[in-house]
Amino acid sequence: MKMSQFLVPTLKEAPSDAVAISHRLALRAGLIRQEAAGIFSWLPLGIRVLRKIEQIVREEMDRAGAVEVLLPTIQRADLWRKSGRYEDYGAEMLRIRDRHERDFLYGPTAEEVMTELVGAHVNSYQQLPLILYNIQWKFRDEMRPRFGVLRSREFLMKDAYSYDMDEADARHSYNRMFVAYLNIFARLGLSVLPVRADPGPIGGDLSHEFMLLAKTGESMVYADDRALGLPAPGAPPEDREALQALVDERLAPYAASDELHDAAEYEARVEESHRMEARGVEVGHIFFFGDKYSRSMDVKLDGPDGAQVTLQSGSYGVGVSRLVAAIIEASHDERGIIWPAAVAPFDVGILNLAPDKDDVGALCERLYDALQAAGKQCLLDDRKIRAGGKFADMDLIGLPKQVVIGPRSVAAGKLELKDRATGETVSLGFDDLVACLTQD
């Protein structure tokens, strides 16, 4: 893609009401545009990051055995009345009445819709276990939306729901999702801490939040610092005992959000040198709530012995749009964003420092074509602006690799390659540069 034909509305300064660094950089880098409090348009660079995160989430859900569906954003109020949550959910629910005076709502989550779907189409215990997931826009009318897309009213979420015949099977599904979440965050380059958590209005007796440590976090996290930085576990083991052992190992170090923090237990279990207290941003939340929704919505199956069984369920959420901000919070410097390669909007930025010179333009085009042909996504800055502006913008938007081409590059036959994360530069010939950028 060429910047002269692309929309990258970078800003030198962020609006004064943007406090969180991720909010400031997302606005300055032209990822998003605020339309109203907590409601944003996603601009071309932002949507590319969003889609890459979404794809990683999708791949790990698929690897864990979940199946994708797409649910409506507008849900029937009668489903929520049946579960008892229509009034209980409170002012965060955006309630809607259509022209026929029927009540609807903009879905903040989808336990009711998914449970009704399963009740309508799953008619044999042989179809279980089943985990269905949905990547869809949600709306919660937050009283104080803030920090950009870290806490917005409209947001993209992956929500999954498991259905099993008994509690033991349901907890096994919960464990599969727990491991899948560890894999998602590892692939995104995030060191995320699973902590015991309050299930809130979702309900249930087992719940974990996945916390990214950040100054803008709304929750306090108390943990053994040895729980951070552990490697991705990989595909969930099929063996039930092996999977439980893996989950138990990851949950063995003390870690809790402030709602469930036990100071006495924390001091007894964690040596003082390993105690960590920090603010955290929730980027994922999983729940096991048993038969809460299947019971109220009368979703049952005949078991192997013919007796009717009320299904056991859990739900599993990842804030896909929130992760864009979370990654920026975790990976930036004073010049701008530093995207992990897996989610960068483009792999390589090419800076044409002399767009009015044909030989420089030809070399830029030649490199652009070679990298594109090798499967690399490139952003060529061919704009007729000063070199300083190009350097500043390329650092701001944070592409992992930058190639600088000017008259001296043409004369010397060498191109400058910069690593955005380290700032290191090296001069390479054309073929060597292409080989370096395409070796993976």
N, C-alpha and C positions, 0 to 999 in steps of 0.2 A: 504494500500500500504506500502511496506517495502522499506526504503531508499536504501538498498543494491541492489534493483532491479529497482530503479527509477532514473530519471535524475534530480538532484538538484545541478547545478554547481554554488555554492555560491562562492563569492569573498570576501577577506578581505578588499580590497580597490577597489573603483570604478575608471574607467578611468578619467584622469585629465580634459577631456573636458566635463564631465557630471556635469552640474552646479546645476540644479534643484534637490531638495532632492528626489522627486519621481523618477527621472531618475537614480540617484545614487543608491537608494534602490532597484529599479526594476532590475538593472543590478547585484547588489551585491547579491540579493536574488534568482537570477537565474530565473526570470520571463520572461525575454526577452534577445535577443542577436542582436546587431546591425549588419546589413548586408551591408548597405550603408547609406548615409545621409538621415535621415527621413524614413528609411525602416528597419523593424525589423522582426526577427523570434520570434514566441511566443513559449516558452518552456513549459514543462508539468505543472509546478505550475501556470504560467501565463495563459495558456489556460483554466485551471479550473476556475480561477477567471473571466476571460472573459466570459465564458459560463454561469456562475451564474448571472452576471450582465445582460447578454443578456436575460436570462429567466425572470428576474424581469421586464425588459422592455417589453418583450412579454406579460407577464401576465397583466400588467397595460394597454397595448394597447388593448388587448382582452376585458378587463373589461370595457373600454371606448367605445366598439362597433366597433373597427377597425378590419380589416380582413387582414391576412398576405398573401403576394405573395413573389416570389423571382425573381428579375429582373437580366438581364445580367450585368456583369461588363463592357463589351465592347459594346458601343452604336454606332448607325449609325450617321454619321456626318450630313446627310440630315435632320434628325429630328431637330438638333440644328440650322441648317441654316433656317429651317422653322420658328422657334421661334425667330430668330434673335440673338441668343446668341453665335453662333459658333465663330465669330470673336470677339464679345464683351467680352467674358470671359477672353481672354488674355492669357498670358504665363503660367498660372497655369494649363491650360488644356493640357494633354498629348495626342497629335494627332498621329494617327496610319494609315498607308496605307497597305492594304493586298496585296497578290500576284496578285490580279486582278485589282490593282490600284484603289480600292474603299476606300473611306475615312471613318475612324472610330475614336473613342476616348475612353480612359479609363474614365468611368463615374465619374465626381466629385460630381454629384447629379443626380436626375432622374425625374425632372418635365416633360421633354419632353417624355420620354419613358412611364411614367405612364399615361400621358394625352392621348397619342396615344392609349394605351391599353383600357382606358375607352371609348374613341371614337369608338373603334372597337366592344366593347362588351356590352356597356350600351346603350340600345335603347329605354328606356321608363322612363319617370319621376317617375314612380312607383318604380324604382330601386334606387332612391335617398331618403335620403342622403346616401353617400357612403364614407367611409374612408378606404383606402388601405395602408398597410405599408410593408416595405422591410428592412430586416437586411442584409446588404451586404457590401463588401469591396469597398472603394472609393479611388480615387487617385487625389491629387491636387499637382502640382509641385511647392511647396512653394520655394520662393527664399532663405529663411533662416530657414529651419527646425531646431527646437531646443527644448530643454527640454524633450527629449525622446519622448514618445507617447503623451505628451501634445500637441505637434505641429509637427506631422509627415507628411510625404507625402502620405503614404498608411495608411488607418485607417478604422476601422469597424464602420459603422454608421447605426442607425435606422432612416430611413426617411419615413414619412407618408404623404399622400396627401388626402385632402378632396374635395368632389365634391357635389355641391348643386345647387338648381334651382335659388335661389335669394340671395341677400346679407344678409338678416336677417338670413336665414338658415345657410349660410356659417359662419357667426359670431358665431352662436350657436355651430357649429362644432369646431371652433377655441377655444371656451370656454371649450368644452369637453377635448380637447387636453391640454389646459392650466392646468386643474385640474389633468389630468392623469400625467403630468410632475411633479407636486407637490408631487403626491403619489410615483412616481418612486424614486425621490431623498430622500424622507423621508425613504423609505424602504432600501435605500443604506446607511442610517446613515449620510447623508449630510445635512447641513444647507445651503440651496441655496436660493439666492435672485432673484426674477424676476424683471427685469429692462426694461424700455423703450429702444428700440434699433433701430439702422439704419438697414433697410432691405438689404442694399448692392446690389449685382448683382442679387439676387433672385427677388427683386422688391416688390411692394405693398405699402400700406399706414398704415399697422398695424403690429407691430413686437415687440416681447419681447425676451430677452436673459435671461437665467437662469445662474446666476453667483455664483461660489464658491469662497469665499474670500481666496486669497493665495498670498504670496510674489512674486511668479513667474508669476502672472497674467499680461496680456498685456494691459488690459483696467483699467482705473480708474473708481471706482464706488462711487457715492455720494448717501447716503441714510439715512433715518430715521432708527436708529438701532432697533426700535420696530417691523420692518418688518422681522427680523430674528427670527428663533427658533419657528415659529408657527407650530401647529400640522398638520399632514396629513389630507386633507379634506375627504378622502374616495371616494367611487364611485360617479361620477358626477351625480347630481340630474337630473331626467328626465324633471322636470318642467323647462321651459325656463327661467322664471323670477327668480326662486330660484337659478339656475345656474349662471345667470348674476349677481345676488346679491353676490354670493360667490366670483366670480372673482373680482367684484368691491371692495369687502372688502379686498381681498389680495393685490390689487393694490392701495388701498387708501394711504398708507404711501409713501412718496416721495422716489423714487429709479430710478436712471438713470445712464447709462454708459456715459463716457466723451463726446461721439459724440453728445448726445442729452441733456446733462446737462444744466440746466438753473440756474445760480448762484443766480439770484434775487428771483426766485420762491423757490429755496432750502432754502434760508435764511428766506423768509417770512413764509414758511410752517413748517419748522422744528426748534424746540427749540434748542438752542446751545448745551445743555447737551445731546441731542439725535442725533446730527449730526455725521455721520460716513463717513470717506473717506478712501478707501482702494483699493488695487489692486484686480482684479477678473479674474478668469479663466472661460471662457464660456464652459458650459457642455451641454447646450441645446439651441436651437433657433427655434422660431416658427414665421410664417409669414401668413398674409392674403393678397393675391394679386389679388383678384377679378377674372376678365376674361382675365388676361394677357396672359396666355398660351392657354387656350381654344379658345380665339379669334384668335390668330395667327395661331393656328393649326386647326381652323375651327371645333371645337367640339361643336355640338349643339344637343338639344333634342326638340321634340314637347312637349309643356306644356299641362296642362289639357284642355286649350281652343283651342288647335291645333296650336297656334303660336309658332314659333321656339324661343328657349331660349339658349343663350350662357352660359355655366356653370360657376359658381363661385367657386374659389378654394383657398386652403391654403396649405402650406407645413410645416412639423414639424420634426426637426432633433434632435437626441441625439447622441453624440459621445460615443459609447459604449467602444471602446478601450481607448479613452481619460479619461473615468471615472475610469479606473484602476489607472491611475496616479493621478487623482483628489482625489480619496479616500486615497491614500498614502499621498498626500500633507496634507490632513485634519487629518490623523490618523497615527502618528508615534512618536517615541521617539529616544533617542540617541542610542538605541540598534537595532532599526530596525522598521519594519512595525507592525502596530496593526490592523489587519483586523476586520471589523464588522462581526459578526457571519453569516450574510446573504450571504456574498460573499467570505468568507475564503476558500482557496483551500481545506483544510481539517478542520473538526471540532475539532479534538483532535490530539495532538502530544504525542507520547509515547517514552520516552528516556530510552533505555536499557544501564545502566551505566557499565554493566559487561557482554558483549556478549560472553565472553569465559566461563562463568559459566552457567551450564545447568539449575540450579534451577531458576536463574534470567530470563533466556531466556524463560523458561516454563511459568513463571508468566506473562511476557510480552505478550506472545502468547495467554494466557488465557484471559487477559484483552482485547487484540486486537480482538479476536473472539467474546467476549461478546458484545463489543461496536458495532462491525460491524453487528452482528445479530440484534441489536436494532436499526439499521438504521443510525448509526453515521459513518461518514467518518474519518478514522484514518490513520495517517502517523507514522509508527513505525521506529524509528531510531535504526536500528540493526547493524550499521556500526562498524567496529573494529578500532575506533579512540578514542582519549582521551576525557574524559568527558567534559572538557572545550570547546572543539570544538563543541560538541553536544549542550551544553547550548547556545553557541553563535549563532549557526545556527538556533536553534529553535526560539530564540528571533528575529533573523533577518527576518525569513520568516513569523513570526507574527501570528501563529495559536492561536485562542482564548483561548484554554485550553491546558495545558501541564501536563503530568503525569510522574514523575520521579521514576524509579524503579532500585534499586541496591541491593547488599547483605543485607544491613540493612533493606530494605523493606521486604525481605523474612524472616529475623530473627524476626522482630517485628510484622509482619502481617499488616503493615500499608504502604500506598502508598501516596506520596506527590503530591497534586494537586495544580497547579499554574494558576492563572488568568493572562493572558498576559497584559490586559489593566491596571489592578490595581497593579499587582505585588504581590498580596496577596497569601499566601500559606496556605494549611490546610492538615493535615494527616488523612486519612480515611482508614477503612477496605475495603476489596475488594468489598463486596456487597454494602456498603454504597457509595463507589466511583462510581460504575456502576449506582446506583440509582440517584446520584447527576448529572451525566453527561447525563442521558437519561430521566430525569423527564419531559422535555418539549415534 
